[in-house]
Amino acid sequence: MARKPRREPGTLEREVLAAIAAAGRPLTPAETLAELGEPLAYTTVMTTLARLHDKGALTRAPAGRSYVYAPAAAPDTLDAALTARQMTRLLSAGTHRAETLARFVADLQPEDEQLLADLLTTHRSDDGDGTGTGDGDGNSAGAGRADGGPRR
């Protein structure tokens, strides 16, 4: 018997996210498996849910002997939040932050460079005092990082 072709990377994660978002409520791994409607192993779904939780795409709460999983962000902003989180992780893992950021900016298309400049201007003005440092004591009053986490 021939094996089914492998999925493209990330396909199952996107399908799981879509199933949980479409349900409109938190789901257990078993409920997620049922929503997917595919012949998948329960452990495959559990592993995928755990990885999505580790990536910050899902929240989870205890429910009996299992967990229920829900989207960590609104479905229309989830992709942006995950991408920003991945960019932050990659930047933090490197040793040459300034060079990495400089190269990133240099490789941007002009319209993306302008968008980034506009976002930085808005971000700084959201701090309230125009210095980009919040209240002057290092406490930020802005909206946080692009990935939804706290500023450091």
C-alpha positions in Angstrom: 0.0 0.0 0.0 1.4 3.4 -1.0 2.1 6.0 1.7 0.2 9.3 1.7 2.4 12.1 0.5 3.9 14.3 3.3 2.3 17.6 4.1 4.1 20.8 3.3 5.7 22.2 6.5 3.3 24.1 8.6 0.2 22.8 6.9 -1.1 20.8 9.9 -0.4 23.7 12.2 -2.5 26.0 10.0 -5.3 23.4 9.8 -5.3 23.0 13.6 -5.4 26.8 14.1 -8.2 27.1 11.6 -10.2 24.3 13.3 -9.9 25.9 16.7 -10.8 29.3 15.4 -13.8 28.0 13.5 -15.1 26.2 16.6 -15.4 29.6 18.4 -14.5 28.0 21.8 -11.5 26.2 23.3 -11.1 22.6 22.3 -9.5 19.5 23.8 -7.1 17.5 21.7 -9.9 14.9 21.0 -12.3 17.6 19.9 -9.6 19.2 17.7 -9.0 15.8 16.1 -12.7 15.4 15.5 -12.9 18.9 14.0 -10.1 18.1 11.6 -12.0 15.1 10.3 -8.8 13.4 9.0 -7.3 10.0 10.0 -4.6 11.4 12.3 -3.1 9.9 15.4 -4.3 11.5 18.6 -0.7 12.0 19.7 0.0 13.9 16.4 -2.7 16.4 17.3 -1.5 16.6 20.9 2.0 17.3 19.8 0.9 19.9 17.3 -1.2 21.7 19.9 1.7 21.6 22.4 4.0 23.1 19.8 1.5 25.8 18.8 1.2 26.6 22.6 5.0 26.8 22.9 5.1 29.2 19.9 2.5 31.4 21.5 -0.2 30.7 18.9 -2.5 29.0 21.4 -3.3 29.4 25.1 -4.2 26.4 27.1 -6.1 25.8 30.3 -6.5 22.6 32.4 -9.7 20.7 31.7 -9.9 17.5 33.7 -6.9 15.3 32.8 -6.3 17.2 29.6 -6.1 20.8 28.4 -8.4 23.0 26.2 -6.7 25.1 23.6 -7.8 28.5 22.3 -6.2 31.0 19.9 -3.8 33.4 21.6 -4.8 36.3 19.3 -7.7 37.2 17.1 -7.5 35.0 13.9 -6.9 38.1 11.7 -3.9 39.1 13.7 -2.5 35.7 14.6 -0.1 35.4 11.6 1.4 38.8 12.3 1.9 38.0 16.0 3.6 34.6 15.2 5.8 36.2 12.6 6.8 39.0 15.0 7.5 36.5 17.7 9.7 34.4 15.4 11.6 37.5 14.3 12.2 38.5 17.9 13.5 35.0 18.8 15.8 35.0 15.8 17.2 38.4 16.7 17.7 37.4 20.3 19.5 34.3 19.3 22.1 36.1 17.3 25.2 37.9 18.5 25.2 40.9 16.1 21.9 42.7 16.8 22.9 46.0 15.2 24.3 44.4 12.1 21.3 42.2 11.8 18.8 45.0 12.1 20.8 47.2 9.7 20.8 44.5 7.1 17.1 43.9 7.6 16.4 47.6 7.1 18.7 47.8 4.1 16.9 44.9 2.4 13.4 46.4 2.8 11.4 47.7 -0.1 11.0 51.5 0.0 7.3 51.2 1.0 8.1 48.8 3.8 10.9 51.0 5.0 8.5 53.9 5.1 5.9 51.8 7.0 8.6 50.8 9.5 9.6 54.4 10.0 5.9 55.4 10.5 5.4 52.6 13.0 8.5 53.6 15.0 7.3 57.2 15.1 3.9 56.1 16.3 5.5 53.8 18.8 7.7 56.6 20.2 4.8 59.0 20.5 2.7 56.4 22.3 5.3 56.5 25.1 3.9 59.9 26.1 7.1 61.9 26.7 8.6 61.7 23.2 11.7 60.0 24.4 10.6 56.5 23.7 11.3 55.5 27.3 7.8 55.7 28.9 7.5 57.8 32.1 11.2 58.6 32.3 11.8 55.9 34.9 12.2 53.1 32.4 8.6 52.1 32.7 7.0 51.9 29.3 3.6 53.3 28.7 3.4 52.1 25.1 1.5 49.2 23.7 4.3 46.6 24.1 6.1 44.6 21.4 4.7 43.8 18.0 4.4 40.2 19.1 2.1 41.1 22.0 4.7 40.5 24.7 6.0 43.0 27.3 8.8 45.4 26.4 12.1 44.6 28.0 
